[in-house]
Amino acid sequence: MASYIRMLLVWAGLLFGVYAFWKWYSAIFMPFLGAFVLSVWLEPVVSRMEGWGLSRSVAAVIALGTSIVALLSILFLLLSVMATELAQVVRALPSLAVPAEQLSSRMLAGLGRMRRVLGLSTEEWHAQLGALVRMLESVLRTMANFLVHLPDSMLMLMVALVAAFFMIRDKQQILQVGVKWVPPPLRPYVHHMHDDILAGALGFLKAQVLLVTLTAFGTMAGLVVFRFKYAVLIGVLAGILDFVPYMGPASLLAPWAAVDMLSGRTLQGTEVLAVMFGVAVLRQIAEPRLVGQNMGLHPLVAIGALYFGVRLFGPVGFIVGPISAVVIRVLAEVLDPPAGNIGT
């Protein structure tokens, strides 16, 4: 009975501690969490450069500088192509006025036929359209909030970069100080917990980045194959939408295909659907390998972490939930080994 009560207390304490951190304190520590992730990500590169005879400080500067230059180069390339395509769109807008009016007329007629086929009343049809409009408004509000908080984000980025440098340079000193804050009975397990948490959490983040990249470039490639204009612009938008829970690239490609179908361009609509389903198939093939193998969680636990993460923290719960599950699993294995086996 005592062991059962201890198990309940351990799990209750872990769950409340993780919830409290993400709910009330994560925003304060976010730059340092980002710095920690970046420092761990660059640690293999820094260690290799140390083997070449460079000091740890110089290696940290080179690794961070190279990462920033590479990221800025990719962003510059993408933004240059997107700017070119946006300029083409702006130049083409005057010539699209009449076709757009004709297209809207055909779409209204098509929507009327769809309403009759589905057997929806006028009120029900308006309710469905209203739900679609509210979803689009939510997306626009999210983008507007991002732009409003962009200055704060830049400050957080600068703090994260500086903190990452010191975390890389003074890794051993930071670890020694950190271990002193750990209760003595748990100190022998510190390195085990450190390695397992990093392997699971960083593996999940790496998998998500790769999946978003796969979505963006897969969409671009499909659109290029079918000779669509603005493939890079649309591919980047599809990748951005892949970060938004419940939406993904289908929220962009499905309405596009529906508009083509309703306006009589059946072949073009079919090609857009082919791109959408092709990207979806690629994700379904890649996701189990990229996510499942890296997290060390039972599939049922992973699904529960996603569900409760979204319910408790909103869209960011898609990332917070699985990472929290990894942390709780590792800590439970140390604090209460039988309970920890549930998540493996």
N, C-alpha and C positions, 0 to 999 in steps of 0.2 A: 504493500500500500504506500509506503514511504517513497519507493522508487517511482510509482505512478504519479504521486503528487509532485515529485521533483520534475518529472518529465513535463507535466502540465505547466508548471511554473517556468521551466526553461523555454518552452514554445511560446507561452504567453509573453514572456519578457522579450524574446527575439522579435515576435510579430509587432509588439507595441513599439519597441525601439526603432525598428526599420520604418514603421509607419510615421512615427514622430519625426524622424530625421527628414524623410522626403516631404512631409507635409509642412513642417514649420522651419526647418533649418537648411534645407538643400539650396535655396536661393542665395543664402549668405555665403555658403562655402562653394558655390558652383565654379568660380574661377580656379580654385585650388583643386577641385575634383578634376576639372579639365586639364590642369597642369600635371596632376598625378597620372592621368591616362596617357597624356603625351609623353611624359618622362619614361613611363614603362614601355610605351610603344617604341621609343627611340633607344632604349637601353641596349639591345643587341648591337645596334650600329655603333654606339659609343664604346662599348666593350671591344668591338673589333678594331676600332681606331686606336684604342689604348694599346692593343697588341702590336700595332704598327709603330709604337713609340711616342705617340702624342699624349700630352697631359689630359687629364679628364676635363679640365676647364675648356681647353681648346677644342677637344672632341665634342663637347656639349654645344659650343658656339657653332661649329661647323654643321653638326646634325640639325640643330634648330634652324640655322640660316638656310641650309639646303632644303629643308622641308618647307619653309616659308616661300622661298623662291620657286620651288616646284609647284606649290599650291597656287601662287599668284600667276605663274605662267599658264597653268591650266585654266584658271578663271579668266585671264586676259584673252586666251584663245577662244574660249567659249563665248565670252561677252563680245568679242570682235565679230564672230560669225553671227551671233544673235542680233547685234546692231545692224549688220548688213541686211539680214533678213527682215528685221523690223522696218528698215528704210524702204525696202522693196514693198512691204505691206502698205506703208503710208503712201507711197507713190501710186499704188494700185487702187487706193480707196475711192478716188473720184470715178474711176471707170466701173466700180462695183455698185454704184448707187442704183442704177436701173435693174441689173441682174438681182440685186438684193431685194428690191421691191417685188420682182417676179417670184423670187424664191420664197419670200414670206407669204405671198398669196398661195403658192402651191403647198407650202407647209401647213397653212391654216386649213386648206381643203383636206390635206392628208390627215391632220389631227382630228378633223371632224369625222372622217371615215373611220379612223382608229377608235374614236369614242363610241361610234355606233356598233362596231364589231365587238368591242369589249362589253357593250351593254351598260355603260355607265350613264347615270343621270348627269344633268348639267352641273348640279351642286357637287356631286362626287368628282367629276372631272376637274372642276375648279379647285377642289381640295387637293387633288393630286398635283396640279400645276403649282398651287401655293406651296406645297411641301418642297417641290423642286426649286422654287424661287428662294425659299428660306435656306436651303442647303447652299445655293450659290452665294447668298448674302453672308453665310457663315464663313465660306472660303475667303471672300473679299475682306471681311473683318479681320480674319487671321493674318492675311497679307498686310493690311493696314497697320495692325498692331506690331507686326515685325518691323515695318519701316519706322514707326514711332519710337520703338525701343532700340533702333540701330545704334545711336550714340552710346547708350549704356552697354550694348553688346561689344562695341569697339573697346571701351574701357576694360571690360571683363577679359577681352582677348589679350590686351596688353599685360594685364596683371597675370593672366595664365601663362603667357610666354616667359615673363620674368621669373615667376615661381617655378616653372618647369626647368629653367636653367639651373636654379639653385638646388632643386630636387635631384637633378642629374649629377651636378658637380659634387654635392655633399651627401650622396646616397648613404654611405656607410655611417656617417655621423647621425643622420636622421633616423636610420634604423636602430642604432644603439640607444638613442634617446627614446624612440617609440617603444622599444622592448621594455624599458624601465617603467612605462606606464601600464604595462600589461600585468594582471595579477600573477604572482609567482607560480601558482599551480599550472597556469596556461602557457608560461614562457617556452617550455619545450616544444609546443605545437605552433609557435608563431610562424616559423618558416613554412610549415605545411599549410597553414591557413592562408598565408600570403600567396603561395604558389597556386593553390586551388582556386581562390577567389579571383586572382588575376586571369588564370586560364579560362574560367567560365565567363566572367564579365567581359573581358577583352575579346574573347572568342565570339561572344554574342554581338558586340559592337562591330567587330570586323565583318561578321557575317551580314549585318544589316547594311553596312557601307557597300559591300560587294553586291548585295541584292539590288540596292538602289542604282548602283552603277550599271548592273546588268539590265535593269528596266530602262534606264535612259538610253544606253547605247543599243539595246535590242530594238527599242522603238525607232531610233534614228535609222538603224540598218534596214528595218522593214519598210519604212517610208521611202528610203532611197531606192530600194529594190523596185517598189511600185512607182517610182518617179514622181513622188509628191514634192511640192515646194515646201520650203521652211522646215525641213526635216530636223535640223539641229535645234531650232527654237521649240518645236513641239516635243522633241525628245527630252530636252532639259525640263520643260514643264511637266512631262510625264514622270521624270525622276523626282521633281519636287513634290508632286502629288503623292508619290509613293511613300513619302514621310507622313502623310496625313492619314490617320486611321479611318477605316470604313470607306475610303475613297480610292486612292491609287490611280494608275493610268486609265483604268476603265471609265472613271468619271469624266475624262477628257475625250477618249476615243469613242465610247459608246454613244454620247450625244452627237458627235460628228457623224458617225455611221448612220444614226437615226435621221439626221437632217438630210444626208445624201439619199437615203431610201425614200423619204417622204417627198423629196423634190424630183424624184425620177432618175437619179444617178445611181442605179442599182449596182453597176459594176464597181464604181468607186467606193460605195458603201460596203460592198463585200470585201474589197481590198483592205479597208480600214479595220473591219472585223477580223480579217485574217491576221493583221499585225497585232491586234489586241489579244487574240487567243494564242498567237505564237509566243508573245511575251509572257502570258499567263502560264503556258506550258513550261517554258524555260524556268520560270520562278518555281513552279511546283517540283521540277526535277532537281534544281539546285538547292532549294531551301532546306530540305531535310538533311542533306549532307553538310551544308554550311552551318546550320543552327544546332541540330540535334547532336552532332558529334562534338561540338565545342562547349556545350553548356553542362553536360554531365547530369541532366535531369531526366526523370521519367517523362514520357510524352504527356501523360495526364497531369503531372505537376506543372509542366511548361504551359499547357493550355489554361490551367487554373491560375497560374501567375499572370498570364496575359489578361484573362477576364477580370480578375480582382484588381489588377493594376489599372485597367481602364476605368473600372467602376469607382475606384477610390481617388485616382489622380487625373482622370481625363485622358486625352490623347497621349500625353507623355508617359502614361502607364504602360504603353506598348514596349517602352525601353526600361522603365523603372521596375515593372513587375518581374520580368525574367531575371534582371540583375539582382533584385532583392531576394528572389528565390535561391539563386546561387549562393549569396552571402549567408542566408539562413541555413541552407543545407550544410555548408562548411562549418559554421559555428555550432550547429546542432550535433555534428559528428564528434566535435571536441567536448561539448558540454554534456551531451547525452547520446552516446553512440548508438543504442538501439533505435532511438527516434530518428537519428540522422540517416539510417538506412532507408527510410521511406522515400527519400528523394533520389535515390540512386538506382 
